[in-house]
Amino acid sequence: MDIKKIIELDEKYYFGTFGKRTPLMFTHGNGCKLYDSEGREYTDFFAGIATNCLGYAHEGLTKAVKEQAGAIMHCSNIYYIEAQSLLAEKLCSLTECNRVFFCNSGAEANEGAIKLARKYFYGKGDKRYEILTAQNSFHGRTMATLAATGQEKYHKPYDPLTPSFKHFVYNDIDSVKSLISDKTCAIMAETVLGEGGVIPGDIDFLNGLQKLCEEHGLLFILDEIQTGVCRTGSFFSFQSLGFTPDICTLAKALGGGIPIAAILAKDHVAKAFIQGDHGSTFGGNPLACASALYTCSYLLDNGFEGRVKELGKYLLQKLKEAVEGSENIVEIRGRGLLVGIELKDGFPAADMVRKAREKGYIIGTAGVNTLRLAPPLIVEKDDIDGLCLCLKEILM
Ligand SMILES: *Cc1c(COP(=O)(O)O)cnc(C)c1O
C-alpha cells in the first residue's frame, strides 16, 4: 500500500505517542540492508534500537521461527516447553546468574527484577524497599520502571510516582554512597547509559557499585537490555568488567527481532520467588524462545563476542579518523557496537539523522544531542567505511 494512505490511517487511528513519525516505511531487508516502500535501499546502523542483531531475513533464524510457528506458537506455562528449557540452559550456563524467567519486553523484565529484589528482602523479614538508580538512566515505561528511570521528562505527568526510587549521579560513587540508608535494598544500573546518551560507565565506578552492594548487603541489579546479547563485546557486558550482579535483565536483541525478555538471577536470589509470586501468559512461549535460542546459539557459536570487540574498535577508530577534527563534535564514545557521537549545542542530532538517511544510512539519537550507532552485529567493515564517509560529509 502507498505510504501516504498508511500515514493517513496512522494519524487517524493510532495513539499520538510517536507523533509525526519519520515518513518512511520499510517493507523488507536483507543482512544490514533495508528497503522502503519506494524501493530505496539503506544500510542500517540502528537495528530497530539495538534489536535486530542478525540483521534482516537471516536464513537460519527465519527457518527456526517458521518451523516453530508451524508446530506450536503459544502454550500455557502450565505445561513444559522444550525451547524454553533449552534457552534457559543456554543463558544460565554463561554466568553465575544461573536461573531465569522469561517475559515479553524490557520494561516487564525490569518490573520483575524490582519485584524480585523486594520479595527477597520481604522473605528475610527485612523491611528494606528503596532502589537506587542513575540520573539519565532508562529502565522502561511501566509505572514502576518509569519511576526507576532517572529522567524528569518521563516523571512529570505521572506524579505521584511509584515510590521508593532515588537517583544518583552516574559515574559518581560518592553520590551513590550518600543515598544509601537502612531502607535501601538494591542498586540498579546500566553499564552504558543507552537512551541517556550512550555514556559508558567507568570501570572503577561499576566495580564500586558492586563493592557498595557487598558492603551494605544490597542486591546489585544490572539492566543489560541494551548492552547485553554481545552488543558491547561479551554476551553480558558485565563479563568484561570482572563481576557478576545478583540480578540482570535482557530484552531488545535477545530474540533477534521477536519480542522476548529475561530476568536472570543468582540461585539464592531467584529462590525468593516461589509459586504464585510472578507469572506471564506469553512469557517464554515456544515461538519467542525458539527465536532466542537460535539467535543466542548463533552469536555464541560463531565467535560474535570477539567479532563485536574487533568491529567496535574499528568503528571507533574509523569514526575518529573521519570526523574527530570537526568543530561540531564534543565526543565520540562507546563500547563494542554501541557508539555515541555527541554534537555541540545548536547542532541538532535529529537533522543529522535525516541527512544520513537521505544518503542511505539509518542511524538514531540518544539523550539530548547525541547520535547513536547500534548496527546489526553482522555489520561488515565495508558498511562501517561507507557510514564514516557519509558522516564526514554531513558533520565536517
Ligand atoms: C529499551 C530499554 C528498556 C525498555 O525496554 P522495552 O522493551 O521498550 O520495554 C529498558 N532498559 C533499557 C536499558 C533499555 O535500553
The ligand as an ORCA input file, in Angstrom:
! r2SCAN-3c Opt
* xyz 0 1
  C      14.867     -0.280     25.750
  C      15.238     -0.337     27.154
  C      14.314     -0.656     28.171
  C      12.841     -0.865     27.886
  O      12.613     -1.947     27.047
  P      11.155     -2.128     26.368
  O      11.274     -3.453     25.657
  O      10.959     -0.976     25.438
  O      10.174     -2.149     27.464
  C      14.765     -0.738     29.473
  N      16.063     -0.539     29.779
  C      16.984     -0.241     28.842
  C      18.413     -0.050     29.234
  C      16.607     -0.113     27.503
  O      17.515      0.205     26.582
*
